[in-house]
Amino acid sequence: VAPYDVRQSGFTGGGINAITKQGTNETHGSAYTYFNNQNMYGKYSAVRGYEKSPMSQQFDRTYGGTLGGAIIKNKLFYFVSAEGKKNSYPSSTYPGYTTNYITSTTAKLIADQYKKLTGIEETYGERDIEQKSFGLLARVDWNISEKHKLAVRYQHNNSYKDVYGANSTTYYFGNSGYRMNNKMNSVVAELNSRLGDNLYNELRASGTFVRDFRDTEYAGPCVQISNVTGGDGETKITANIGTEFSSGANKLNQDVYNLSWYLGNHTLTFGTHNEIYKISNLFIQASEGAWYYNSLDHFLQDKPYKFTYKYSDPDMTGGNLKYAPVMKAGQFGFYAQDKWIVSRDFNFTYGIRFDIPLLFNKPTVNPTFNDFAAGRNMGVRVGETPSAKLMVSPRVGFSWYTDEEHRTLIRGGVGIFTGRVPFVWLSNSFNNTGMEQKGTTLQP
């Protein structure tokens, strides 16, 4: 649940506190694996016993291990943890999987025509959908002295997931989906110091680097064919072939730098928590061109009813047709708190927090649109950003043991909480100024 400590921020409903293991003077290690496949699914009856379920080939496996110990006894310790996961299962939706879906014959007609028009050979039929991830945690703890301790943590994640949107009314050819890739590297350094009998200091600095991007099997025009008749001669299916509409140019880079510090004695705490963002959000739909047809016959005759193409203006981007402007932002937080220990059984905490999110740069100005909007009193302008806003979060909390043995604890409080600012949403205003990214739609 939401803690009432003013040092905690970036959430509105609840926070998760994850504590990682660390090395000790003794060397410890572990290894593990989990596995299942289609042969492990079935049912049991008292009459027939166990019977396997008729499932296609699929699997889900996990493997991992840990290792921790001392580099210098009582002084310097290490801990490493790694885990890999992979699962694969067949798509349940494919040509001919039911009588009212698109047939293999129709799928072949579309694939052959697409190859004739583009030179790209597509696949159809059953296909496997995969998901894979690898995670690594490495940690070093250094007892510098009796008063100072330093911990440095590194986290890495590299994963992907196949996204294939075929369903009962929509069909995507085998290579017309996309693979969602996620890569993350994070480093955190934390120094804890006891500066006196009643004074404690914590300094934490971190950098997190996130790279999310979509992979497609090829770069080819996106084609959508409506009203494709299913095998029952009545049901209408929408068929999609080519590079997925939103995936030809889709990449999000985020660099987040964090600095937090607090200083306090037994009752008073004050400090600051600051984050710096650098975001590049490439999102250009129809970057390979998108063609729309009202029927299978129209596609076979190459008679589209609409064409859309979007791109980055090479005159604005140095010749790059797939470009995303960089948005720079930050959020600065300051807080003060007092913990009043009223008695052995009751303590009272009260404090206040100030957070200031702001943008460091602005989108490109669009003079043509701004003049157009001003002439019609629309009250909007491209190239401007909101001013910094101060968010104030006062909080009060208490903790009360109702019995002398401290077996029953009642906690409560009241406060204002502000969640993390979705800066990646604001980055869309940098992409869609009408200056860097442009496009056209042709429709008779």
Secondary structure, DSSP 4 states (H G I P E B T S, - for coil): -----TT--B-SS-----------SS-EEEEEEEEEEGGG-EEEETTTEEEE----S-EEEEEEEEEEEEEETTTEEEEEEEEEEEEEEE-S--TTSSTTSPPHHHHHHHHHHHHHHHSPPP--S--EEEEEEEEEEEEEEEE-SSSEEEEEEEEEEEEEEEE----SSEEE-TTSSEEEEEEEEEEEEEEEEEEETTEEEEEEEEEEEEEEEEE-S----EEEEEEEE-TTSS-EEEEEESS-TTTTEEEEEEEEEEEEEEEE-SSEEEEEEEEEEEEEEEEETTTT-EEEESSHHHHHTT--SEEEEEEE-HHHHTT-SS---EEEEEEEEEEEEEEEE-SSSEEEEEEEEEEEEEESS-PPP-HHHHHHHHHTT----TT--PPP--EEEEEEEEEEE-STT---EEEEEEE---B---HHHHTHHHH-SSSSEEEEEE--
